[in-house]
Amino acid sequence: MTWEESATLLLVVGILMVVAGFLLLIHSAIISIPSETKISFGGAVLIGPIPVAFGGGPYGEQLAILALIIAVLLAIILMFFYLAHPRRVGQT
């Protein structure tokens, strides 16, 4: 096995372990909640310049909007820092 194959295998195994960890955390959080409790969730993902918001439950819409606002603000802040400190050609 070459070092490129080993590196690719380690990358895939690492990503799978992170995904499995997130799934276990979500599963344990759902199991520990009593059945009469109402759950709300919301989130936002930036796919390039396009924001995608999602949410569910009684307050899901408000949480999705809040997550979308936070994601857009973070993108603006990152863009500001990127533009404030441009890289010059030939410098690292």
Residue, then its C-alpha position, 0 to 999 in steps of 0.5 A: m500500500t502506497w502512502e497516498e492510499s494510506a493517507t486516503l484511508l486515514l482520511v475516510v476513516g477519520i471522517l466516518m468516525v466524526v460522523a458516527g460520533f455526531l450520530l451517537l450524540i444525537h441519538s443519545a440526546i433524543i433517547s434521554i428526552p421524556s416523551e411528553t417534551k416538545i422538541s424544536f430544532g433549527g439550523a443553517v448551512l451555507i453552500g457557497p453563497i447560498p444559505v439553506a435553513f431548516g427547522g422543526g417543532p413548535y419554534g423551529e421556524q424562529l430557530a432556523i431564522l436565527a441560525l440563518i442570521i448568525a450564519v450570514l453575519l459570520a460569513i460577512i465577518l469572515m469576508f471583512f477579515y479576508l478583504a482587510h488582509p489581502r495576500r500579496v503575490g510572492q508573500t506567504 
